[in-house]
């Protein structure tokens, strides 16, 4: 027993866990159903420029990738839009995380005009509504003011449970439903927190050569409650 207690923990290798972005893997609940409906009914959109807004980890990129797959949209970086204007054809355009960095305001203004002139579509995802992006160019502010924004809300129980299950599945880790239900009841109502706790549990299980049990989940959540959730291993 002493030997077992003194057995050194295995340090997990830092494998990347590529998330699945297919339509079948999308978890739908009242928190995101309006945004999902928007993606599903393309190209019958109410406007050529649309914005998906929601908190970090809310599934904006997942929805954007589904739309890019079905629409054939070209993805552009928000800070390098002017460089791409001359090379664009009438294809739809995606700007993911539009407010994550300083946006090319002149480029975005001309891009919106390009999309409108070609009868195409532009989808932007962001954490905040467009008028909170700090845009200074008056003509661009006017364009963004008319762009409908669909909001993704903080997750309800159904969405949070589905996302936690999916995050474990992305890592090829099976967990009991009781573990998922426990996490839904205990963690902060945030998809960003769900991502952190799944990462922590996966690493703890690898270190301790154990399955992810409710007891291990309680240990991880308690550590995060004590302010250790951001620490590495």
Buried (B, 14 or more C-beta within 10 A) or exposed (E): EEEEEEEEEEEEEEEEBEBEBEBEBBBBBEBBBEBBEBBBEBEEBEEBBBBBBBBEBBBBBBBBBBBBEBBEBBEBBBEEBBEBBEEBEEBBBBBBBBBBEEBBBBBBBBBBEBBBEBEBBBBBBBBBBBEEBEBEBEEBBEBBEEBEBBBBBBBBEBBBBBBBBBBBBBBEBEBEEEBBBBBBEBBBEBBEBBBBBBBBBBBBBBBEEEEBBBEBBBBBBEBBEEEEBEEEE
